[in-house]
């Protein structure tokens, strides 16, 4: 069977959202270990992590509108 043409691009968008979220979490974790990290930066990172979390579910639903394999 062949893959639906749009499925791969939608799946890539979802993978980018997961990567964005993981990268932000990694930065926050590293910055929390520093004594000189400003609290405003941690607050902004929290906000950005929450915003990136909001992207994941709609992107999953958008991707799943197409069958992974063409019919």
N, C-alpha and C positions, 0 to 999 in steps of 0.2 A: 504494500500500500504506500501511497505517496503522502507526504506531510502537507497539511493545509498551508498555502503560501504565507498567510499572515501570522500563523501560530508562532513561528520562530522569532519574528520581530517583537511580538508581544511578550514572549518569554524572556527575551533579552532585556526589555524594559523592566520587567519584574526583577530580573537578576541585578540590574543596576540599582534598583531601589533597595534590595537586600544589601548590596555592597555599600551603598551610601549609609545605611543605618549601621552596619557593622563598623565602618570607618569612623563614624561619629562616636559610637560607643567606645571604640579603642582610644580615640583622642581624649575623651572624657576620663576614661580610666587612668590613662597616663598622666593627665594633668592633675587629677585628684591626689596623686602621690607626691606632687611637688608642694613645698611649703610656700612658695612665692606665687602660686596661682591665684589670680583674682576671682572673687566669688561671682562677679558679674559674668565672667567667661563660662564658669560652670553652669550658671543659670541659662545662659544663651545656648550652650550645648544641650542642656536638657530640653529646651524649647525646640531646637532643631531635631533632636532625636524623636520627640513626640510628633512633630510634623512629618518626619520621614516614615514613622510607624503608620500614619494615616494613609500613606500612599500604597502600602503593601496590599491590603485587602481589596481595594478597588482594582488594582492591577491584576490580582489573581482572578477576580471575577471577569474582567475584560479579556484576559487571556483565555479563560475557560469558555467563553462564548463560542470559540472555534474548536472544532475537534482536533486533537493532536495529529491524527492521520486523516488525510482526505478521503472522502467517500464518493 
